[in-house]
Amino acid sequence: MAAASRALLPTPRAAAAAVRTSPAGARARPFPASLPFRAHRVRCAVVSSPAPVAAPPPSSAPARRISPAGSDGALRPKPAVLVAEKLSEAGLAVLREFADVECAYGMSPAELLAKVAQFDALIVRSGTKVTREVLEAGRGRLRVVGRAGVGIDNVDLQAATEAGCLVVNAPTANTVAAAEHGIALLASMARNVSQADAALKAGKWQRTKYVGVSLVGKTLAIMGFGKVGSEVARRAKGLGMHVIAHDPYAPADRARAIGVELVSFDEAIARADFISLHMPLIPTTNKIFNDESFAKMKTGVRIINVARGGVIDEDALVRALDSGKVAQAALDVFTVEPPPKDSKLVLHENVTVTPHLGASTVEAQEGVAIEIAEAVVGALRGELAATAVNAPMVPAEVLSELAPYVSLAEKLGRLAVQLVAGETGIKGVKVVYTTARGPDDLDTRLLRAMVTKGLVEPVSSTFVNLVNADYTAKQRGLRITEERVAHDSPAAEAPLESVQVRLSQVQSRFAGAISDGGDIVLEGRVKYGVPHLTLVGPYEVDVSLEGNLILCRQIDQPGMIGKVGNILGQRNVNISFMSVGRTFRGKQAIMAIGVDEEPDKETLEKIGGIPAVEEFVFLEL
């Protein structure tokens, strides 16, 4: 985390006041950076301010629009919003109540660069790229970027955060539209609607060629049981289908309420007659449907994708279609959009395609427009943005003190979620802080947010930060509680002695991480400014949380460190840290090994093959 100074997102009035009082050549600040953290407890989004830069000459600064005088007679600067892609009139009306709005559709990148410096907010859909160059061209005035839709692949989040620009999206308004389109593709594919339509229009009457399959009694596997996946499940149940789902993070109670069985990835694809994809495109899901996964499916399976094109290896899908392993596919999204005109997948006779129409209904477009307009207006007012997707910042002095604990909290969450097994999801999370400070001297919101970030981000495409952490946890059914334990040394200078993360009512991939109370327990401390893992289940360890981690539970006997170390050394895997903890001499012990590189499968199998090793797990940090 950078130690640059931070400030609250300024309201137009505060920004204007800062401009009037700042000395020439200095970057305006709406609030002094030295304000204590408690003074910032207001309903405001917080974002990062870039490093101070020289102010542009007065002649080059964009002119501010002035709104009518307020009740105190002072003129108010009115925010300006640039809408770069088509937005429904309902959304524009919301914007116009608060700001001056200019719609400039179809701009070239050069035109956007030339225009963006005149605006406080920019609203785009998926077609406009908000690059680092665009954000830098904002000259510090651009404060909010609104993405009318869910995905934010076209926005440089890192550059936005560095520029002090909040990014908000509209994640809920098009949920039903996307689910309905998935069902439409499902039914159309099953009954060969698009192929029969094309044949009949070409003058062919081919009733016997286009015999379809029934949906009643068939098994539909929903891969990704989020908002859209849940809506598809409800509709599929109404069609008489048996619905199963795979989602490593889905709450079991929500699945049961809909009548859906949660299963593993391999079981889902093996049992399904139809597979509907609703997972995000993240590194772990990129091309997750490939030759290997297609081989595990039933012959004649049918696939629908209204999520992200990149989750399917399109060449492998063509091979599966040609072999008959996959009978049909219905696709609304593609790895490259629009796909090449000569795409074998698009032209395949057993594939039904649409041009990314998942959110394309009149109602959804209006809903998205209103949702993004309200989010942008709220952000410009300085209100808390539940749909913020980039990392907001806190005052420099608070971040400086908590920085190592912020990293520790995220890494404990990241390790904990990787230890979860089974299909029940995470039901309860408790974060325990051991500290000598009282509630008024230690605000744990940032630490709680980082635990949530660690738990959620490895298994989803959601970006979690201080602004949206509680909202994200609530949306995903995570019940996070916090507990403070008084430290024995009230004179301790460090804000925290330790942070502990406990996951209750879950199965674990690594039994050694289960405490006597049946919870997955991980605890860590900061030593010399570096996060360390100090407790795994009932075992005390001491390993620096840098690189990646291997946990081994073994019989406590001499030579184990050497055996594991030799295997890793022979495979050119560098050990950065190693620690062994045990309950009783000669019984069981846990070896925690920090490694710089990710060991290959053969190396891990060799470690698991050591007779004294009872279990092991590799965890990514």
Order of alpha helices (4+ residues) and beta strands (2+ residues): beta-alpha-beta-beta-beta-beta-alpha-beta-alpha-beta-alpha-beta-alpha-beta-alpha-alpha-beta-alpha-beta-alpha-beta-alpha-beta-alpha-beta-alpha-beta-alpha-beta-alpha-alpha-beta-beta-alpha-alpha-beta-beta-beta-beta-beta-beta-beta-alpha-beta-beta-alpha-beta
